[in-house]
Amino acid sequence: MLLDIMKTRRSIRVYKDQEVEQEKVDIILKSALLAPTGRATRAWEFIVVNDKDKIKKLSRCRNGAARFLEGAPLAIVVSIDEEKASTWVEDASISAVYIQLAAHSLGLGSCWAHVRERSCSETLSSESYVREVLGIPEKIRILCIIGIGYPGEEKPPHKEEDLLYEKIHYNQF
């Protein structure tokens, strides 16, 4: 059941030194391509990175916040052509969540490293840095990088009693 997957999916920042099988990568990518988009633009672009040197470079896209990527055997850069989609942030976000849920359903761990509107340094945005590392065209916006691999850490599932039911409102705030 999807709810069970959502309860047990946690952000995993430590990975085993084990390659992700291509069959699993293909399922994750198919899942990303099934994500809905505004006006069915399907303007997203996914860059699959399994080159350890490039992943190490990507881990430096933010001041420490993306360092966990260095240990990931696989990274997927979620990007989108903003000229084709006015809802690019939403569309890319939905696909990123599909990627993470698919990875978890396959026994893999994942974590989202936010890129949009973040800084690599005082003079360089995270987006510009990632664009330079991977040769991404200017018109393509980068939302995040998702690190994926076999979990090297265990985290307990979310508990239903910890859910913030007071955040739910019916018919009015």
DALIN-V567067 format. One record per residue. RES is the residue in one small letter. PHI is phi in whole degrees, -180 to 180 (NA if undefined). D_CENTER is the distance of its C-alpha to the mean C-alpha in Angstrom with 1 decimal. Layout:
# DALIN-V567067
RES;PHI;D_CENTER
RES;PHI;D_CENTER
This chain:
# DALIN-V567067
m;NA;21.8
l;-59;18.5
l;-60;19.5
d;-65;20.0
i;-64;16.5
m;-66;15.2
k;-67;17.9
t;-95;16.9
r;-73;13.1
r;-132;12.6
s;-73;10.3
i;-106;11.6
r;-113;12.2
v;-124;15.1
y;-126;15.2
k;-72;18.3
d;-82;19.6
q;-145;19.2
e;-67;17.8
v;-88;15.7
e;-63;18.1
q;-59;17.8
e;-60;18.7
k;-72;15.6
v;-60;13.4
d;-62;15.5
i;-65;15.0
i;-61;11.2
l;-69;11.7
k;-61;14.5
s;-61;12.6
a;-61;10.3
l;-73;13.7
l;-89;15.2
a;-65;13.2
p;-72;15.9
t;-137;16.4
g;-61;19.2
r;57;22.4
a;53;20.7
t;-70;19.8
r;46;16.9
a;-88;16.4
w;-70;12.8
e;-137;12.5
f;-117;10.1
i;-107;11.1
v;-91;11.1
v;-121;12.3
n;-124;14.5
d;-81;17.1
k;-58;17.4
d;-67;19.0
k;-70;16.3
i;-63;13.6
k;-61;16.2
k;-63;16.6
l;-62;13.0
s;-65;13.2
r;-98;15.9
c;-72;14.1
r;-140;14.8
n;-70;17.8
g;90;16.8
a;-69;13.7
a;-113;11.5
r;-59;14.3
f;-59;12.7
l;-60;11.0
e;-56;14.6
g;-91;15.1
a;-84;12.3
p;-77;14.0
l;-145;11.0
a;-137;8.1
i;-121;6.6
v;-89;7.0
v;-98;6.5
s;-138;10.0
i;-159;13.0
d;-83;16.8
e;-68;17.9
e;-70;21.4
k;-98;20.9
a;-143;19.0
s;-70;20.1
t;-101;17.4
w;-62;14.6
v;-65;12.7
e;-65;13.1
d;-62;12.6
a;-66;9.2
s;-63;8.2
i;-62;9.8
s;-65;8.3
a;-64;4.7
v;-67;6.9
y;-59;8.9
i;-60;6.7
q;-67;6.5
l;-67;10.1
a;-63;11.2
a;-59;10.3
h;-63;12.1
s;-64;14.9
l;-97;15.5
g;84;16.1
l;-104;13.0
g;-104;11.1
s;-153;7.5
c;-152;6.3
w;-93;4.2
a;-106;6.6
h;-72;8.0
v;-116;10.0
r;-58;12.0
e;58;15.3
r;-118;15.0
s;-116;17.5
c;-88;17.8
s;-152;21.5
e;-64;24.2
t;-114;24.7
l;-135;21.3
s;-76;18.2
s;-62;14.8
e;-60;14.3
s;-63;17.7
y;-62;17.0
v;-64;14.0
r;-56;16.1
e;-68;19.0
v;-62;17.4
l;-108;16.2
g;67;18.9
i;-85;16.9
p;-62;19.6
e;-58;20.2
k;-72;19.9
i;-90;16.2
r;-92;14.0
i;-113;10.7
l;-88;8.4
c;-161;5.6
i;-124;4.9
i;-107;3.1
g;-82;6.7
i;-137;8.5
g;179;12.2
y;-72;15.3
p;-59;15.5
g;-106;17.9
e;-148;18.3
e;-115;19.2
k;-131;18.6
p;-70;20.7
p;-67;19.7
h;-68;19.8
k;-100;23.4
e;-60;24.6
e;-68;27.2
d;-92;24.7
l;-67;23.2
l;-90;24.3
y;-60;26.5
e;-68;28.3
k;-85;25.4
i;-99;26.4
h;-130;29.2
y;-113;31.3
n;66;33.1
q;-165;33.0
f;-68;31.3
